[in-house]
Amino acid sequence: MKIYTKTGDQGTTSLVGGKRVFKNDPRVEAYGDADELISYLGLIIAESENPANTAETATKIRKDLLRIQQVLMKVSAFFAMPEEGTGKALKPMEDEEITFLEQSIDEMTGQIPPLKAFVIPGAPIQAAHCHVARTICRRVERRSINLHSTDQNLENNLSKCKQYLNRLSDYLFTLARFFNTVTSTPEVFWLP
């Protein structure tokens, strides 16, 4: 099978179900940005192998981020569904994934110093990558706000996706701070 299909040469692509739309359609913009986030999380996974992390820490982070990538693939699929009639094609977004993020945030927060000011992103490299991923996540969240559906099942899932993305950006911020802590790298704060 060839990787190129030539079907997008005129600036269109297919949504789930085959409906053709322009590549700047809000749904395509949203799932394209989600794909960027998934890819960027892969970079953080690769960086988790940094010798500054213990093997246990690296394994947990890798496992958690792989789980998040899987959920983001589902988020992308919801974004790629046209407004009519396909909301039942995927299993619903599960509350347990949002709970997983909240529990992970709470666990990391218990190991890092209290936040007293705005953080200026920087070293170590893993923390910097988390901050970039966080900003990509916020963009995906903003894109998702433009997506609505007349299919109530799909609309409920889009709403859950927005909630998940909001929580994920908090997770990535906390993970960045966690990397600062485990590598003993002082955080830089904005103190106006």
C-alpha positions as CSV (number, residue, x, y, z in Angstrom):
1,M,0.0,0.0,0.0
2,K,1.4,3.4,-0.9
3,I,1.4,6.1,1.7
4,Y,0.3,8.8,-0.8
5,T,-3.2,8.7,-2.1
6,K,-3.3,12.0,-4.1
7,T,-6.9,12.5,-2.8
8,G,-5.8,15.6,-0.9
9,D,-4.0,17.3,-3.7
10,Q,-6.8,19.9,-4.1
11,G,-6.9,20.8,-0.5
12,T,-9.5,18.5,0.8
13,T,-9.5,15.5,3.2
14,S,-12.0,13.0,4.5
15,L,-13.7,13.0,7.9
16,V,-14.8,9.8,9.6
17,G,-17.5,8.3,7.3
18,G,-15.9,9.7,4.1
19,K,-17.4,13.3,4.0
20,R,-14.9,15.5,2.1
21,V,-14.0,18.9,3.7
22,F,-11.3,21.5,3.1
23,K,-8.1,21.0,5.1
24,N,-8.7,24.2,7.0
25,D,-12.1,23.0,8.2
26,P,-12.4,23.5,12.0
27,R,-12.6,19.7,12.5
28,V,-9.4,19.2,10.6
29,E,-7.7,22.0,12.4
30,A,-8.7,20.5,15.7
31,Y,-7.6,16.9,15.0
32,G,-4.4,18.2,13.3
33,D,-3.4,20.1,16.4
34,A,-4.3,17.0,18.5
35,D,-1.9,15.0,16.3
36,E,0.8,17.6,16.9
37,L,0.2,17.2,20.6
38,I,0.4,13.4,20.4
39,S,3.6,13.6,18.5
40,Y,5.1,16.1,21.0
41,L,4.2,13.8,23.9
42,G,6.3,11.2,22.0
43,L,9.3,13.6,22.4
44,I,8.7,13.8,26.1
45,I,8.5,10.0,26.3
46,A,11.9,9.9,24.6
47,E,13.3,12.5,27.0
48,S,12.0,10.6,30.0
49,E,15.0,8.3,29.4
50,N,17.2,11.1,30.6
51,P,19.8,9.8,33.2
52,A,18.6,12.4,35.7
53,N,15.4,10.3,36.1
54,T,15.3,7.1,38.1
55,A,14.3,4.0,36.1
56,E,11.0,3.9,38.2
57,T,10.2,7.6,37.4
58,A,11.0,7.1,33.7
59,T,8.8,4.0,33.5
60,K,5.8,5.6,35.2
61,I,6.0,8.8,33.1
62,R,6.4,6.7,29.9
63,K,3.4,4.5,30.8
64,D,1.2,7.5,31.8
65,L,2.1,9.5,28.6
66,L,1.4,6.4,26.4
67,R,-2.0,6.2,28.1
68,I,-2.6,9.9,27.4
69,Q,-1.6,9.4,23.7
70,Q,-4.2,6.7,23.4
71,V,-6.9,8.9,24.8
72,L,-5.8,11.8,22.5
73,M,-6.2,9.4,19.5
74,K,-9.8,9.0,20.6
75,V,-10.2,12.7,21.0
76,S,-8.9,13.2,17.5
77,A,-11.4,10.6,16.2
78,F,-14.3,12.6,17.9
79,F,-13.0,15.7,16.2
80,A,-12.9,14.0,12.8
81,M,-16.6,13.0,13.0
82,P,-19.0,15.1,10.9
83,E,-21.8,16.7,12.7
84,E,-24.5,14.3,11.6
85,G,-25.1,10.7,12.6
86,T,-21.7,9.3,13.6
87,G,-21.5,10.0,17.3
88,K,-22.3,6.4,18.2
89,A,-19.3,5.0,16.2
90,L,-16.9,5.2,19.1
91,K,-17.2,4.2,22.7
92,P,-17.9,7.3,24.8
93,M,-15.1,9.3,26.4
94,E,-14.7,7.9,29.9
95,D,-14.7,9.9,33.1
96,E,-12.0,7.6,34.4
97,E,-9.5,9.2,32.0
98,I,-10.2,12.7,33.5
99,T,-10.0,11.1,37.0
100,F,-6.6,9.5,36.0
101,L,-5.2,13.0,35.2
102,E,-6.5,14.5,38.4
103,Q,-5.0,11.7,40.5
104,S,-1.7,12.0,38.7
105,I,-1.7,15.8,39.2
106,D,-2.4,15.3,42.9
107,E,0.4,12.6,43.2
108,M,3.0,14.9,41.6
109,T,1.8,18.0,43.5
110,G,2.5,16.1,46.7
111,Q,6.2,15.8,45.7
112,I,6.8,19.4,44.5
113,P,7.1,22.7,46.3
114,P,4.0,24.9,46.5
115,L,3.5,27.3,43.6
116,K,4.1,30.9,44.7
117,A,4.4,32.8,41.4
118,F,4.1,32.4,37.6
119,V,6.7,29.9,36.2
120,I,8.9,31.0,33.4
121,P,9.5,27.8,31.2
122,G,13.0,26.6,31.0
123,A,15.5,23.9,32.1
124,P,15.6,21.0,32.4
125,I,14.9,20.0,28.8
126,Q,12.0,17.6,29.9
127,A,10.3,20.5,31.7
128,A,10.7,22.8,28.7
129,H,9.2,20.1,26.4
130,C,6.2,19.8,28.9
131,H,5.6,23.5,28.7
132,V,5.6,23.4,24.9
133,A,3.2,20.5,25.0
134,R,1.0,22.4,27.5
135,T,0.7,25.3,25.1
136,I,-0.1,22.9,22.2
137,C,-2.8,21.3,24.4
138,R,-4.3,24.7,25.1
139,R,-4.5,25.4,21.4
140,V,-6.2,22.0,20.8
141,E,-8.7,23.0,23.6
142,R,-9.4,26.4,21.9
143,R,-9.9,24.6,18.6
144,S,-12.3,22.2,20.2
145,I,-14.5,25.0,21.3
146,N,-15.5,25.6,17.7
147,L,-16.8,22.1,17.3
148,H,-20.5,21.4,17.9
149,S,-22.8,18.7,16.8
150,T,-26.5,18.2,16.4
151,D,-25.9,14.5,17.3
152,Q,-26.3,14.5,21.1
153,N,-24.0,11.5,21.6
154,L,-21.2,13.2,19.7
155,E,-21.9,16.6,21.5
156,N,-21.6,14.9,24.9
157,N,-18.2,13.4,23.8
158,L,-17.0,16.7,22.5
159,S,-17.8,18.2,25.8
160,K,-15.9,15.5,27.6
161,C,-12.9,16.1,25.2
162,K,-12.8,19.8,26.2
163,Q,-12.8,18.8,29.9
164,Y,-10.1,16.3,29.3
165,L,-7.9,18.8,27.4
166,N,-8.4,21.3,30.1
167,R,-7.2,18.8,32.7
168,L,-4.4,17.6,30.5
169,S,-2.8,21.1,30.3
170,D,-2.8,21.1,34.1
171,Y,-1.2,17.7,34.1
172,L,1.6,18.9,31.7
173,F,2.2,22.0,33.7
174,T,2.5,19.9,36.9
175,L,4.7,17.3,35.1
176,A,7.1,20.2,34.0
177,R,7.4,21.2,37.7
178,F,7.8,17.6,38.7
179,F,10.8,17.3,36.3
180,N,12.3,20.4,37.9
181,T,12.0,18.8,41.3
182,V,13.4,15.3,40.4
183,T,16.3,16.9,38.6
184,S,17.0,19.4,41.4
185,T,16.7,22.2,38.8
186,P,15.5,25.5,40.4
187,E,12.4,27.0,38.8
188,V,12.5,30.5,37.4
189,F,9.6,32.7,38.4
190,W,8.1,35.8,37.0
191,L,8.1,38.3,39.9
192,P,6.7,41.6,38.5
